[in-house]
Amino acid sequence: MPDPDTNEGTPFRELKPGDRYVALGSSFGAGPGIPPRVEGAPRASGRSANNYAHLLAARLELDLDDVTFSGATAAEMLAAGGQIEAVTETTRLVTVTGGGNDVGYIPGLVAASVPRFLRVLPSIRRGLADTNGTGHLDERFDQLTQTLTSLVREVRRRAPHSIIVLVDYVTLVPADESIATPPLSSGAAHWGRTMAARLVEVTRAVAAAEGCLYAAASDISASHHAFSAEPWSKHFHYSLRGGAPYHPNAAGMAAIAALVGDQLNRPSVLPE
């Protein structure tokens, strides 16, 4: 079984300028609030021209089809008529960032951050149910593993000569429990750490099992969490300025683009 960090045993060829690149993902790939917005993209997508896909495509001179969409689940990416339809036989690179919406990760953090008087709203109550441990999370993570596996296999079926990179989430909550995380309580912060770790586990396991590259954004951002002096993500706030709450900012997107680019620069030969 290949190691997703070294890509040993999974040969790929180098990408050429003009090769087709499809970016699949949720808001963590789209980059809502990071200016400028992609011209012509649906406003609800939150698609930034400075998200990591655009930065990577510019660096490698690739022909990008960015279909990332804020709020998308991995299941929705895979569904008929979903993002998967952008992947064709001519696609040479596919990046995937998602899964958090399938398990309620960011909605839970947001719900735990809003004032108490807003916690009667149905969407907030659902998020709080997750942070309180009543959201059937084990079943959701099991399903996410199956969904990501199916998504990778469908990408490979449609684009058998493509390089597939699974990109996990930047670190939002510091590993050090002594660091204050207002307005998150210590309990909510602990929940966030646990959720992030489980998402990493699922993403890395699927990458290993399916022979994909794995870009550990969680690792490189560990000291740049949302509450750090030099954050790569936004902590809770009430606007999209500079990035959505508990989402990557411009610095985070630049770091992810560099990470994925470094992975792709490793010696490789694409399967015939």
C-alpha positions as CSV (number, residue, x, y, z in Angstrom):
1,M,0.0,0.0,0.0
2,P,1.5,3.4,-0.9
3,D,2.3,5.9,1.7
4,P,0.2,9.0,1.0
5,D,2.9,11.3,2.3
6,T,5.7,10.0,0.1
7,N,3.6,8.6,-2.8
8,E,5.9,5.6,-3.0
9,G,4.5,2.9,-5.2
10,T,2.1,5.3,-7.0
11,P,3.8,6.7,-10.1
12,F,2.6,9.8,-11.9
13,R,4.1,11.8,-14.7
14,E,4.9,15.5,-14.3
15,L,2.1,17.9,-15.3
16,K,2.6,20.0,-18.4
17,P,1.4,23.6,-18.9
18,G,-2.1,23.6,-20.3
19,D,-3.1,20.3,-18.7
20,R,-6.7,20.3,-17.4
21,Y,-7.1,20.7,-13.6
22,V,-10.5,20.2,-11.9
23,A,-10.9,21.5,-8.3
24,L,-13.6,19.8,-6.3
25,G,-14.6,21.0,-2.8
26,S,-16.6,22.8,-0.3
27,S,-16.0,26.3,1.1
28,F,-12.6,25.3,2.4
29,G,-11.6,24.9,-1.3
30,A,-13.7,27.8,-2.6
31,G,-12.4,30.5,-0.2
32,P,-15.5,32.6,0.6
33,G,-14.7,36.2,1.6
34,I,-11.2,36.2,0.1
35,P,-11.0,38.8,-2.6
36,P,-11.5,38.9,-5.5
37,R,-14.5,36.8,-6.3
38,V,-14.2,34.6,-9.4
39,E,-15.9,36.6,-12.2
40,G,-19.1,34.9,-13.3
41,A,-19.2,32.3,-10.5
42,P,-22.4,31.9,-8.6
43,R,-22.3,34.3,-5.7
44,A,-23.4,31.5,-3.3
45,S,-20.4,29.5,-4.3
46,G,-18.1,31.8,-2.5
47,R,-15.4,31.0,-5.1
48,S,-12.3,33.2,-4.7
49,A,-9.8,33.9,-7.5
50,N,-7.2,33.6,-4.7
51,N,-8.2,30.2,-3.5
52,Y,-5.5,27.5,-3.5
53,A,-6.7,26.0,-6.8
54,H,-6.4,29.3,-8.7
55,L,-2.9,29.9,-7.1
56,L,-1.8,26.4,-8.0
57,A,-3.1,26.6,-11.5
58,A,-1.3,29.9,-12.1
59,R,2.0,28.5,-10.7
60,L,1.8,25.3,-12.9
61,E,0.1,27.0,-15.9
62,L,-2.8,24.6,-15.8
63,D,-6.2,25.0,-17.4
64,L,-8.4,25.2,-14.3
65,D,-12.1,24.2,-14.0
66,D,-12.9,25.3,-10.4
67,V,-16.2,23.9,-9.4
68,T,-15.8,24.2,-5.6
69,F,-19.0,25.4,-3.9
70,S,-19.5,26.7,-0.3
71,G,-21.7,24.4,1.7
72,A,-21.2,21.3,-0.5
73,T,-20.9,17.9,1.1
74,A,-18.8,15.2,-0.4
75,A,-22.0,13.3,-1.1
76,E,-23.2,16.3,-3.2
77,M,-19.9,16.4,-5.1
78,L,-20.4,12.8,-6.1
79,A,-24.1,13.0,-6.9
80,A,-25.4,13.0,-10.5
81,G,-25.3,16.6,-11.8
82,G,-22.8,17.6,-9.1
83,Q,-19.2,18.7,-9.2
84,I,-18.1,15.3,-10.4
85,E,-19.5,16.1,-13.8
86,A,-16.6,18.4,-14.4
87,V,-14.1,15.5,-14.4
88,T,-13.6,14.1,-17.9
89,E,-11.1,11.8,-19.7
90,T,-8.9,14.8,-20.5
91,T,-8.5,15.8,-16.8
92,R,-5.0,15.4,-15.6
93,L,-5.2,16.8,-12.0
94,V,-8.0,16.7,-9.5
95,T,-7.9,18.2,-6.0
96,V,-10.5,17.4,-3.4
97,T,-11.2,19.3,-0.2
98,G,-14.3,18.4,1.7
99,G,-16.0,16.3,4.2
100,G,-16.5,18.8,7.0
101,N,-20.1,19.5,5.9
102,D,-20.9,15.8,5.9
103,V,-20.1,15.5,9.6
104,G,-21.1,19.0,10.8
105,Y,-17.7,20.3,11.7
106,I,-17.8,24.0,10.9
107,P,-21.5,24.4,11.6
108,G,-20.8,23.0,15.1
109,L,-18.0,25.5,15.7
110,V,-20.1,28.4,14.5
111,A,-23.1,27.3,16.6
112,A,-20.9,27.1,19.7
113,S,-19.7,30.7,19.0
114,V,-22.9,32.6,18.6
115,P,-24.6,34.4,21.5
116,R,-27.1,32.4,23.5
117,F,-30.1,34.3,22.2
118,L,-29.4,33.0,18.7
119,R,-29.1,29.4,19.8
120,V,-32.9,28.9,19.4
121,L,-32.5,29.0,15.6
122,P,-33.0,25.6,14.0
123,S,-29.6,25.6,12.2
124,I,-27.8,26.6,15.3
125,R,-29.6,24.0,17.4
126,R,-28.6,21.3,15.0
127,G,-25.0,22.4,15.3
128,L,-25.1,22.4,19.0
129,A,-26.6,18.9,19.0
130,D,-23.3,17.8,17.3
131,T,-21.1,19.5,19.9
132,N,-23.1,18.0,22.7
133,G,-22.5,14.5,21.3
134,T,-26.0,13.8,20.2
135,G,-25.5,14.0,16.4
136,H,-24.7,10.4,15.5
137,L,-21.2,11.4,14.6
138,D,-19.7,7.8,14.4
139,E,-22.2,7.0,11.7
140,R,-21.5,10.2,9.8
141,F,-17.7,9.5,9.8
142,D,-18.3,6.0,8.6
143,Q,-20.4,7.3,5.8
144,L,-17.9,9.9,4.9
145,T,-15.2,7.3,4.5
146,Q,-17.4,5.4,2.1
147,T,-18.4,8.6,0.2
148,L,-14.8,9.9,-0.2
149,T,-13.8,6.4,-1.4
150,S,-16.6,6.4,-3.9
151,L,-15.7,9.9,-5.0
152,V,-12.1,9.0,-5.6
153,R,-13.0,5.8,-7.5
154,E,-15.5,7.8,-9.7
155,V,-12.8,10.4,-10.5
156,R,-10.4,7.6,-11.5
157,R,-13.1,5.9,-13.6
158,R,-13.8,9.2,-15.5
159,A,-10.2,10.3,-15.7
160,P,-7.9,7.2,-15.5
161,H,-4.8,9.2,-16.2
162,S,-5.3,11.9,-13.6
163,I,-3.4,12.7,-10.4
164,I,-5.8,12.9,-7.5
165,V,-4.8,14.9,-4.4
166,L,-6.9,14.8,-1.2
167,V,-6.3,18.0,0.7
168,D,-7.4,18.1,4.4
169,Y,-8.4,21.2,6.4
170,V,-6.2,23.8,7.9
171,T,-6.0,23.7,11.7
172,L,-8.5,25.9,13.3
173,V,-8.3,25.2,17.1
174,P,-4.9,25.0,18.8
175,A,-3.7,21.7,20.1
176,D,-2.6,23.4,23.3
177,E,-5.7,23.4,25.5
178,S,-4.2,26.2,27.7
179,I,-4.6,28.7,24.8
180,A,-7.9,30.7,25.0
181,T,-10.3,30.3,22.1
182,P,-13.0,32.9,22.7
183,P,-15.9,32.7,22.1
184,L,-15.5,28.9,22.0
185,S,-15.8,27.3,25.4
186,S,-13.1,24.8,26.5
187,G,-15.6,22.1,25.8
188,A,-16.4,23.3,22.3
189,A,-12.7,23.7,21.6
190,H,-12.1,20.1,22.7
191,W,-14.9,19.0,20.4
192,G,-13.4,20.9,17.5
193,R,-10.0,19.3,18.1
194,T,-11.6,15.9,18.1
195,M,-13.6,16.5,14.9
196,A,-10.5,17.9,13.1
197,A,-8.5,14.8,14.1
198,R,-11.2,12.5,12.9
199,L,-11.4,14.3,9.5
200,V,-7.6,14.0,9.1
201,E,-7.8,10.3,9.9
202,V,-10.5,9.7,7.4
203,T,-8.9,11.7,4.6
204,R,-5.5,10.2,5.1
205,A,-6.9,6.7,5.3
206,V,-8.8,7.1,2.0
207,A,-5.8,8.6,0.3
208,A,-3.6,5.6,1.4
209,A,-6.2,3.0,0.5
210,E,-6.9,4.5,-2.9
211,G,-3.4,5.4,-3.9
212,C,-3.9,9.2,-3.9
213,L,-1.6,12.0,-3.0
214,Y,-2.4,13.5,0.4
215,A,-1.7,17.1,1.3
216,A,-1.7,17.6,5.0
217,A,-2.8,21.2,5.4
218,S,-3.6,20.4,9.0
219,D,0.1,19.7,9.7
220,I,1.6,22.8,8.1
221,S,-1.0,25.1,9.7
222,A,-0.7,23.7,13.3
223,S,1.1,26.8,14.5
224,H,-1.0,29.1,12.4
225,H,-4.4,28.2,13.9
226,A,-7.2,30.7,14.0
227,F,-6.2,32.0,17.5
228,S,-2.5,32.4,16.7
229,A,-0.4,35.6,16.1
230,E,-0.1,34.7,12.4
231,P,-3.3,32.8,11.6
232,W,-4.0,31.0,8.3
233,S,-7.7,30.9,9.1
234,K,-10.3,33.3,10.5
235,H,-11.7,33.0,14.0
236,F,-15.3,33.7,14.6
237,H,-16.6,37.0,13.2
238,Y,-19.8,38.3,11.7
239,S,-18.8,39.0,8.2
240,L,-17.0,37.4,5.3
241,R,-14.3,40.1,5.2
242,G,-10.9,38.4,4.7
243,G,-12.5,35.0,4.8
244,A,-15.5,33.3,6.4
245,P,-15.4,32.4,10.1
246,Y,-13.4,29.2,10.8
247,H,-12.2,29.1,7.2
248,P,-8.9,29.6,5.5
249,N,-7.7,33.2,4.9
250,A,-5.5,34.4,2.0
251,A,-2.3,33.3,3.8
252,G,-3.8,29.8,4.4
253,M,-4.8,29.4,0.7
254,A,-1.3,30.4,-0.4
255,A,0.2,27.9,2.0
256,I,-2.0,25.1,0.7
257,A,-1.2,26.0,-2.9
258,A,2.5,25.7,-2.1
259,L,2.0,22.4,-0.2
260,V,0.1,20.8,-3.1
261,G,2.6,22.2,-5.6
262,D,5.5,20.7,-3.6
263,Q,3.7,17.3,-3.6
264,L,3.3,17.4,-7.3
265,N,6.9,18.3,-7.9
266,R,8.1,15.0,-6.5
267,P,9.6,12.7,-9.2
268,S,6.7,10.8,-10.8
269,V,5.4,9.0,-13.9
270,L,1.7,8.9,-14.8
271,P,0.2,5.4,-15.4
272,E,-0.1,4.5,-19.1
